[in-house]
Amino acid sequence: MLQELGIRARAAEPKAALLQCKEKNRGLRAAAEALVKYKAEILEANQRDLERAKKNGMRQALLDRLQLSEDRIQGMAEGLLQVAGLEDPIGEVVGMKLRPNGLRIGQKRVPLGVIGIIYEARPNVTADAFGLCFKSGNVCILKGGSDAIDSNQKIVEVIRAALKEEGLPEDVLLFIADTDRETTREFMRMNSYVDVLIPRGSAGLIQAVVENSTIPVIETGTGNCHIFVDETADFDMALEIIDNAKTQRIGVCNACESLVVSSKIAEEFLPLLKARLDKKQVEIRGDKRAREILPSIVEAVEEDWGKEYLDYVISLKIVDCFEDAVSHINRYNTKHSEAIVTRDYCHAERFLNEVDAAVVYVNASTRFTDGFEFGFGAEIGISTQKIHARGPMGLKELTTLKYVVYGDGQVRE
């Protein structure tokens, strides 16, 4: 079955690459309309997934990722429409120079080809991945997790039908329905048919793909995101940012999992922090110095400093200086998103320069690390690696460059 999908993907690849911008936009608009039109069927399929997940004891944070609603389906549709409104990156010529021998050498932006995406219980990824891959001229083969199998299949069915109705190649979107682990392992070895593999999900999933794939992988990492409150911070601002970053949605990779607080303000700030987080039943796990100020909080262990909780839990570290804060963050972060709350310009600039992460913030919530919020319409994932792409991956991150050379009969001597 997988080989057949691979053959179909390769057959669709040149068709996807040669689609005109107006054709791609027409397909995206049709897909968006279809998602809204068939939202009742999508929600019915999603309900089956939710009932099965609850029976299997899925945690609340993961149930939140899995659950669709009318608003979330509308958001998926709006994401496709926003992608349709973005500039098409394909065909862009990036620089052109004239060599002494008369050759004109430049680079042209082209699709990556066939993109495989392995993801877990987030059915919105199905629409987002299709939209970005389609607009950037790529074919995508999706491999969702068993938890969202009904939702994913229905979304794929709706989108493919919309493309077919518009006279567009429906095989630009392919889906692996088999949820067996051996099928996933086989998919990771389809380097003859797939040009790049992008995992989205838990640390375990990403590690398994990186270690077992024979296809080049773009890592979309987990998020142990920190917020550093320095001694000059505005307390009200800090509390608002922390509350939003931690509790607005707990089951996402850009949620704050770790706090670092200057010892110069700890005695005054920590009681305010605890009172604010208590309202949302957030458990604080602090170091010895934090527990001297807040005796009722849980004692943190080494594992807490690097943990992505995806729950109403947060770690708390007290530091004496800016350098200690940066050192702690760079040691335990996952290179995703890090923030500082400060009124010190030098601290702000140093934080941006010295913290090693895909996205760094001054006086803003880490929850903004998102393709939609960055104006990409959607995202294929948040890349935490440094090669090819880093941060939210939009259209340009799903392309590559090839050299184009113009001559008038030159031969090499």
C-alpha positions in Angstrom: 0.0 0.0 0.0 2.8 2.4 0.9 4.6 1.8 -2.3 1.5 2.6 -4.2 1.0 5.8 -2.3 4.7 6.7 -3.1 4.1 6.0 -6.8 1.0 8.2 -6.8 2.9 11.0 -5.0 5.7 11.0 -7.5 3.2 11.0 -10.4 1.5 14.1 -8.8 4.7 15.9 -8.0 5.2 17.6 -11.4 1.5 18.5 -11.6 1.8 20.2 -8.2 5.0 22.0 -9.1 3.5 23.4 -12.4 0.2 24.7 -11.0 -0.3 28.4 -11.5 -0.9 30.6 -8.5 -4.5 31.3 -9.4 -5.1 27.5 -9.6 -3.6 26.9 -6.2 -5.6 29.8 -4.7 -8.8 28.4 -6.3 -8.1 25.0 -4.7 -7.4 26.5 -1.3 -10.6 28.5 -1.3 -12.6 25.5 -2.4 -11.0 23.4 0.4 -11.9 26.1 2.9 -15.5 26.3 1.8 -15.7 22.5 1.9 -14.5 22.3 5.5 -17.2 24.7 6.6 -19.9 23.1 4.5 -19.1 19.6 5.9 -18.3 20.7 9.5 -21.1 18.5 10.9 -19.6 15.4 9.4 -16.1 16.4 10.5 -17.4 17.0 14.1 -19.2 13.7 14.1 -15.9 11.9 13.1 -14.1 13.9 15.8 -16.6 12.9 18.4 -15.8 9.2 17.7 -12.1 10.0 18.2 -12.8 11.8 21.5 -15.0 9.1 22.9 -12.3 6.5 22.1 -9.6 8.7 23.6 -11.5 9.2 26.8 -12.0 5.5 27.2 -8.3 5.0 26.7 -7.5 7.6 29.5 -6.1 10.3 27.4 -4.9 13.4 29.5 -6.9 16.6 29.3 -4.2 18.5 27.6 -4.1 16.0 24.8 -7.9 15.8 24.6 -7.8 19.6 24.0 -5.4 19.1 21.1 -7.7 16.4 19.7 -11.0 18.2 20.1 -12.5 20.1 17.2 -15.3 22.6 17.4 -17.2 24.8 15.0 -14.8 27.6 15.8 -11.7 25.5 15.3 -13.0 24.2 12.0 -13.7 27.8 11.0 -10.1 28.6 12.1 -8.8 25.8 9.8 -10.8 27.3 6.9 -9.5 30.8 7.6 -6.0 29.5 7.7 -6.4 28.1 4.2 -7.9 31.4 3.0 -5.0 33.3 4.5 -2.5 31.0 2.7 -4.4 31.7 -0.5 -3.8 35.4 0.1 -0.1 35.1 0.6 2.5 35.7 -2.2 3.4 32.5 -4.1 7.1 31.8 -3.5 7.5 29.5 -6.4 9.4 30.9 -9.3 11.0 33.7 -7.4 14.5 34.5 -8.7 16.9 35.1 -5.8 19.8 37.1 -7.2 21.4 37.1 -10.6 25.0 37.9 -11.4 27.0 38.3 -14.5 30.2 36.3 -14.7 33.3 37.5 -16.7 32.6 34.8 -19.3 29.1 36.2 -20.0 27.2 33.6 -18.1 24.3 34.9 -16.0 23.9 32.8 -12.8 21.0 33.1 -10.4 18.9 31.0 -8.1 15.2 30.2 -8.5 12.8 29.1 -5.7 11.2 25.6 -6.4 9.2 23.1 -4.3 10.9 20.5 -2.1 8.8 17.8 -3.9 7.1 15.1 -1.8 6.8 16.0 1.9 5.9 13.3 4.4 4.4 14.5 7.7 4.0 12.3 10.8 1.9 13.8 13.5 -0.2 12.9 16.6 -3.6 13.8 17.9 -4.0 17.2 16.2 -6.5 17.0 13.3 -6.0 20.7 12.5 -2.5 19.8 11.3 -4.2 17.9 8.4 -5.7 21.1 6.9 -2.7 23.3 7.8 -0.2 20.8 6.2 -2.2 20.5 3.0 -2.6 24.3 2.6 1.1 25.1 3.0 2.3 22.2 0.9 -0.2 22.9 -1.9 0.5 26.6 -2.1 4.3 25.9 -2.2 3.9 23.4 -5.0 4.5 20.3 -3.0 2.8 16.9 -2.6 2.1 15.8 0.9 1.7 12.4 2.4 0.2 12.5 5.8 0.5 9.9 8.6 -1.6 10.9 11.5 -1.9 9.0 14.8 -4.5 6.5 15.7 -6.1 8.8 18.2 -7.4 11.2 15.5 -7.8 8.6 12.7 -11.6 9.3 12.0 -11.1 13.1 12.1 -8.1 13.0 9.8 -9.7 10.7 7.3 -12.8 12.9 7.0 -10.8 16.1 6.6 -8.7 14.5 3.9 -11.8 13.1 2.2 -13.5 16.6 2.2 -10.4 18.4 0.8 -9.6 15.8 -1.9 -13.3 16.0 -3.1 -13.1 19.8 -3.2 -9.9 19.6 -5.4 -11.4 17.1 -7.7 -14.5 19.2 -8.2 -12.2 22.1 -9.2 -10.4 19.9 -11.7 -7.2 20.0 -9.7 -5.0 16.9 -8.9 -6.4 15.4 -5.8 -3.3 13.2 -5.2 -1.4 16.3 -4.1 -2.9 15.2 -0.7 -2.4 11.6 0.3 -3.2 9.9 3.6 -1.9 6.8 5.3 -4.9 5.2 7.0 -3.0 2.3 8.5 -2.1 3.2 12.1 0.2 0.2 12.7 3.7 1.1 14.1 5.4 -1.1 11.5 3.7 1.0 8.8 5.1 4.1 10.4 8.6 2.6 10.4 8.2 1.6 6.7 7.1 5.1 5.9 10.3 6.5 7.4 12.3 4.4 5.0 10.5 5.6 1.8 13.4 7.8 0.6 12.8 6.8 -3.0 9.4 8.5 -2.9 9.6 11.1 -0.1 12.1 14.1 -0.2 11.7 15.3 3.3 10.0 14.1 6.5 8.5 16.4 9.2 7.4 14.9 12.5 5.0 16.9 14.7 4.2 15.6 18.2 5.8 14.4 21.4 9.5 14.2 22.1 9.3 10.5 21.8 7.8 10.6 18.3 10.3 13.2 17.1 13.2 11.2 18.5 11.9 8.0 16.9 11.7 9.7 13.5 15.2 11.3 13.7 16.8 8.0 14.7 15.0 5.7 12.3 14.3 7.7 9.1 16.3 7.3 6.0 14.6 10.4 4.7 16.0 13.8 5.5 14.2 15.1 8.6 13.2 18.6 9.7 12.8 18.5 13.5 9.8 20.3 14.9 10.8 20.2 18.5 9.1 20.0 21.8 8.7 23.2 23.8 10.2 23.7 27.2 9.7 27.5 27.0 11.0 29.8 29.7 10.0 33.3 30.9 12.7 35.2 32.8 11.4 38.0 35.1 14.4 40.3 35.8 14.8 42.8 38.6 13.4 45.7 36.6 10.2 43.9 35.4 6.8 45.5 35.6 5.0 43.1 37.9 1.6 43.5 36.4 3.0 42.9 32.9 4.9 39.9 34.1 1.9 38.3 35.7 -0.3 38.9 32.6 2.4 37.4 30.3 3.0 34.3 32.6 -0.7 33.7 33.0 -1.3 33.8 29.3 1.8 31.8 28.3 1.0 29.1 30.9 -2.8 28.7 30.9 -4.3 30.1 27.7 -3.7 26.6 26.2 -1.7 24.1 28.2 -1.3 21.4 25.6 0.7 23.4 23.0 4.5 23.5 22.4 4.7 27.3 22.8 3.2 27.3 26.3 5.5 28.4 29.1 6.7 25.5 31.2 9.5 27.1 33.2 10.0 30.4 35.1 13.3 32.1 36.0 13.0 35.0 38.5 15.6 37.4 39.8 16.5 37.0 43.5 16.3 40.8 43.8 12.5 40.8 43.4 11.7 37.2 44.5 10.3 38.0 48.0 7.9 40.6 46.6 7.0 39.0 43.3 6.6 35.3 44.2 3.5 35.7 46.5 1.8 37.7 43.7 2.8 35.0 41.2 1.4 32.2 43.3 -1.8 34.0 43.9 -2.3 34.5 40.2 -1.5 30.9 39.3 -3.6 29.5 42.1 -6.6 31.0 40.3 -5.9 28.5 37.5 -4.9 25.6 39.8 -1.3 25.7 38.4 1.1 23.6 40.5 4.5 25.4 41.0 7.6 23.2 41.4 10.4 25.4 42.8 14.0 25.2 43.9 15.1 25.6 47.5 15.2 29.4 47.4 11.8 29.6 46.0 10.4 27.3 48.6 11.9 29.4 51.4 9.6 32.2 50.2 6.7 29.9 49.2 6.8 26.9 51.6 3.7 25.3 50.2 4.9 24.8 46.6 6.3 21.4 45.4 10.1 20.8 45.6 11.6 20.7 42.1 13.9 17.9 41.1 16.4 17.8 38.3 13.9 16.4 35.8 11.6 19.4 36.2 14.1 21.9 34.7 13.9 20.3 31.2 10.4 19.0 31.2 7.6 19.9 28.8 4.6 19.3 31.2 1.7 20.0 28.8 -0.3 20.4 32.1 -1.1 22.9 34.8 2.4 22.6 36.2 5.4 25.0 36.0 8.9 25.0 37.3 10.5 28.0 39.1 14.2 28.8 39.4 15.6 31.8 41.4 18.8 33.3 40.0 21.1 36.1 41.2 22.1 37.7 37.9 21.3 37.9 34.2 24.2 35.6 33.3 22.8 32.8 35.6 19.4 33.2 34.0 20.7 32.8 30.5 22.9 29.9 31.5 20.0 28.1 33.0 17.8 28.7 30.0 20.4 27.6 27.5 21.1 24.5 29.4 17.5 23.2 29.8 15.6 24.7 26.9 14.5 22.9 23.8 15.5 25.8 21.4 11.9 26.7 20.9 10.7 30.0 22.4 12.1 32.0 25.3 11.0 35.4 26.8 12.3 38.0 29.1 10.1 40.6 31.0 12.3 43.6 31.7 12.5 47.4 31.5 16.3 47.2 31.1 17.3 47.9 27.5 20.7 46.2 27.9 19.1 43.1 29.3 16.6 43.0 26.5 19.2 43.2 23.8 21.5 40.7 25.5 18.7 38.3 25.9 17.9 38.5 22.2 21.6 38.0 21.4 22.6 35.4 24.0 19.6 33.0 24.3 19.8 30.1 21.9 16.3 29.5 20.6 14.3 29.7 17.4 12.2 32.6 18.8 13.2 35.0 21.5 10.8 37.6 23.0 11.0 40.8 25.0 7.9 41.6 27.1 5.5 39.3 25.2 4.0 35.9 25.6 5.6 32.8 24.1 2.2 31.8 22.8 2.8 34.0 19.8 5.2 31.5 18.2 2.7 30.4 15.7 2.4 30.5 11.9 -1.0 32.2 12.0 0.2 34.9 14.4 3.4 35.4 12.4 1.3 36.1 9.3 2.0 32.8 7.5 -1.6 31.7 7.4 -0.7 28.4 9.0 2.5 26.5 9.8 3.9 23.1 9.0 5.5 23.1 12.5 8.0 25.0 14.6 11.5 24.0 13.6 14.0 23.9 16.5 17.0 23.0 14.3 19.4 25.3 12.6 19.7 23.9 9.1 17.3 24.8 6.3 14.5 26.2 8.5 14.2 27.6 12.1 11.1 28.7 13.9 7.5 28.7 12.4 7.7 27.1 9.0 5.6 28.9 6.4 5.7 28.8 2.6 9.3 29.7 1.9 10.5 27.1 4.4 8.8 24.4 2.2 10.9 25.4 -0.8 14.5 25.0 -2.0 16.6 26.8 -4.5 18.1 25.6 -7.8 20.7 27.4 -9.9 19.6 28.8 -13.2 22.3 29.7 -15.7 21.8 31.7 -18.9 24.5 31.6 -21.7 24.9 32.3 -25.3 27.1 29.4 -26.4 29.9 29.4 -23.8 32.0 26.3 -23.4 34.6 25.7 -20.7 38.2 25.9 -21.7 
